Amino acid sequence: MKKIESIIIGAGPCGLSAAIEQKRKGIETLIIEKGNVVNAIYNYPTHQTFFSSSDKLGIGDVPFIVEELKPKRNQALVYYREVVKYHQLKINAFEEVLNVTKIDNHFTITTTKDVYQCRYLTVATGYYGQHNQLDVKGATSNKVMHYFKEAHPYFDQDIVIIGGKNSAVDAAIELEKAGARVTVIYRGEDYSPSIKPWILPNFDSLIRRGNINMHFNSNVTQINEDSVTFETNGVEKTIKNDYVFAMIGYHPDYDFLQTIGIDIHTNEYGTAPIYNKDTYETNIENCYIAGVIAAGNDANTIFIENGKFHGIHIAQDIIAKKQGPLES
């Protein structure tokens, strides 16, 4: 069993930022990540452009300098790799946490590769790894996907996109550009206010010209092998279809949080873990959360640009109550 003073689960930007702050305070810290560094960003669409400017995405006082105001996915991957190297963060990548138990004042963490013991634990696992479920007949078909990577494979295919926010709009534009026949089905009555303002005019123009078929006030009711049935304004329609992208959002891994013992609550904004708003400590003593999982289902309230500051409060709280190194 390896003994580490503090372990952070998740090597996204907010997990990296938390590790930097703890290292600055002299806290021995290890990050355990089931994928690669900033795994969620790696899984973004290849040509993704961030909503935020590069200065707001920067962490650890390392400048994020790009020519454009808003960086692209590949630029972010390069930047966060450089941050890891600059701060010499210790990261065990491609190692998944299987179980966390707490006995007395220590956490025992079992992974796919080893067993660790730590006094302080921070969960920074984000939400991108768990997509929301589509509750209709045919939703589990192999033709239904919840993540969009590249448009090229869908040239000359009939594509249905479910959803009307940024991920759906980005996918629709890329797919149309690659020669797919795109239909967007969205339950809202108008464009979502969360759509990036610099892409909405392009999306609206494609719809007005008939390049993309847009159906507001609509819900998919059934997905078949070669068609999709949906209801729009009380009228049922069936259209030819090859593939479906259900871009209906993501959520934290609540099952994992609850196995640790972290309490989950539901309010008017949805489901979210319970934590101290000043220290980010959960109901489990010395167990913290950082980054977008703190928002739960209300993912529009915490982003990289504000979640990156959670680590400062966590490190300060650890120092305030630190009792010394682990006993040998």
N, C-alpha and C positions, 0 to 999 in steps of 0.2 A: 504493500500500500504506500502510495506516494503522498506526502504531507505538504500542502501548500497553504499559505496563510489565507489567500483569497482566490476564488475561482469565479470566472465570468463565463456564462454559457451564451455563446453567440458572438460572432466576429463581424457583425454589421457595423456601420459607422458609429452607432450609439454604444455598442459594446466596446469598440476600439477606444472611443472617447473616455468611457468609464475606466478602462484599463490604464490609459495615459494618466488620468487624474490620480488613480491609486498609486501608480508607480512614482509619480511626483511627490506623494506623501510618504514614500518609503515603504509601501505595503507590497509584499511579495505577491505577485499576481500572475495567474495563468488563464488564458482564454481557451475554451474547448469549443470547437466548431464542427458540426456534422458535415459541412460542405467545405467550400473554399472561402478565402477571405472575401468579405462583402458578397456572400453567396446570392442574396436576393437581387442585388444590382447586376450581378453576372447573368441572372436569369431574366432580366428585363429584355424587351425587344431589342434586337441588335442595333437599331438606329434611334433608340430612345433619346429624347432631349428632356432634361430635367425642368421641372416647374420653377425651381429656385435658382438664383444666381450662384456662381461658384464660391463667392465669399461666404455665403450662408451655409454652404455644404462643407466648408473647411473645418477641420478639427485639430486639436493639439498644437495650435499656433503655427501650423505649417501652411503657408499660402497656397491656395488653389488657383493657379493662374492659367487661364485659357484666353484665346483671342476673342471668342464670342462671350456674350453676357451670360448665356445659359449653357452649361456644359452638356456633353453627350455621354452616353453610357461608357464608351471605351475610354474617354478622358477621365471619368470618375474611377474606373478600375485602375488605371495607371496611378492616379493621385493617391488612392487609399493604400496601394502597395508601397508607395514611397513613404507614407505616414508610418506604416508598420516598420519599415526599415529604419527610418529616422529615429523613432522612439525605441527601437529594439524590443518590440513587444514579443512576449513568448506566447505562441499560438500553436495548439495542437489541432491541425486541420484534418478533415475527413475522419473525425472521431465523434461518434454519436453518443450522447448521454442516454443511458437506458433507465437508470433509476437513481433517485436521490432520497436518502433517509437522514434523519437527524436524531442523534443520541447525545444526551447531555448538551454540551456546547459545541459539538462538531457535526458537520455534514459529511456523510459518506456518499461519494459519487461513483457509480459504476458505469463505465462506458464500454464501447465495443472493443477497446484495446487495453484498458487498465482500470484500477480502482484508486480513487483519491480521497483524501480527507482534508477538509478545510474548515476554518472558523467562520469565514464570511463568504456568502454566495450571492451573486448577482445574476439574474435571469434577463437576458437581452436578446430574446429569440425572434422578435418581430412578429409579423403576421402573414407574410407573403407565402409561407410554405403550406398554409391551409386555406384552400378555396372554399367559398360558400357553396352549399349544395343546391342544385336545381331540382325542384320537387315536381317533376312531370314524368309521364311515361316516356321511356327511351332515354332518360337523362344519363344513364350509365353506359350508353352505347360507345363503342370505340371511336365513333365519328365526332363525339362531343369532347371539346377541349376547354380548359380553363386558363391556359397560358398561351400567349401569342409570342412567337420568337421571330419568324421570318415569313415574308409573303410569297416568295418564289414558288414553293411547292403547290400553291393553290391557283396558279395560272389556269384560266379557262375553266374554273370550277364555280359551282353555285354555293355561295357562303352565306350563312345566317349568323349575325352577331347579336347576342342578347345583352342588353345593357346600353346605357347612354352617357357614361362618364368617360374620364380620360382614357382608360385602357381600351374601352370599346371604340372610341373615336379614333385613337391612334391606329388601332388595328384596321379599322374600316378604310382609312386613308391609304395605308400601306398596301392593303389587299387590292383596292381599286387600282392603284398605281401599277400593280403587278399583273393586271389583266383578269382579276377575279370578278364575278358578278355578285355584288354585295347587297344584302338586305339587312337593315338594322331594325331590331324590334325592341322598343323601350316602353316601359310602363308609365313614364312621366308624360306630362301633357305638353312639354316644351323642352328645349335644350337645357341640360343641367347647368346650373350656375358655376359648378366646379370645373367646367371644361376650360383648358388653358386658353386665354384670350387670343394668343397668336395663332392658334390652329382652328378656332371656331369659324372664322370667315372662309377658310379653305373647305372645311367640312360642309358648311351651309351651301357654298357654291356648287359642290359636287352633287348635293341633293337637289338643288334647284335646276341643275342641268340634266337631272335624271341619271347621272352616273352611279349614284347610290340610292337605293330605295329605302326611305325612312318611314317607319310606322310608330307614331306616338300613341299613348293610351292603349298599349297593346301588350298581350301576355302570351307566351308560347304555352300551348296545352298538350302537345304531343310531338315527339321526334321519331320519325320512321326511317327506314333504311335509305330511301331516296326522296324524302319530303319532310317538311315541317308544317305543322298545323298551329295556327295562332288565332287569338280573338282580338279584334281591333274595333273599338267603339261598338261592342255588342254583336259584331258580325264575325263569323268564323271563316277563316281562309286557309287554304293549303297551297304551298308553293314547292317547286322542285328544289332539292337540296342535296349537296354532297357532304359538306362539313358544317359543324356548328361551333362557334366560339362563345361560350357562356361566360362573359366578362362581368360577373355580378358581385365581385368583391371577395375579400379575404378576411380572416380573423385569427387571433392568437390561438395557440394550442392550449385550450382550456383544460383538456384532460391531463396534459403534462403538468400544468400549474397546480391542479388539484391533487395530483399524486404527491407533490411536494408538501401539500397541506395549505397552499395559498387559498384564501377565501375569495370566492367570486360573487359578485352581486349584479343585480339587474335594475336599471333605472330607466328614465325616459329616453336616455341616449343609447340604450342597449346593454350589453353584457360587458363587464370589465372586472379586473382584479382589484381587490381592496388594498390600499397602501397609504402610508403617511405622506401627505402632499409636500411636507418640508424635507423629509429625509429619504423618501422612496422605499422605506422599509415596509415590508408586508406584515401580516399578522404573525408570521414566523420570525422570531427574533434573529437578527443578523442575516436575514434573507431579503434581498432587495430586487426591484425590477427597474429596468432602464429602457428608454426608447419608446417606440410606438405601441408596444404591448400595454403600456400604462393607460392608453386610451380605449383599449378593448375594441368593441365594434364601432366606436365613434372615431374612425381612423382619420377624419379630417381635422382633428384637433392637435395631434402630435405628429411632427415630421422630423426629419434629420435636423433641420435648423433649430428646433427647440428641444428635441429629445437629446441632443448631444450635450446639453447642460445638466442632465440628470446626474451624470457621473461626478460632477463637482460636489453636489449635495451628499451623494453616497460616500465619497471619500472622506468628506468632512465628518460625517456621522461615525464612520469606522474609527477614525483617529480619536474622536471624542470619547469613545468607550473602549478603545483598544486595551487589552489586558496583557499583551505580550505575545511572544511567539508560541507556536504549538509545542506542547510537551513532547519530548522524544520517547 
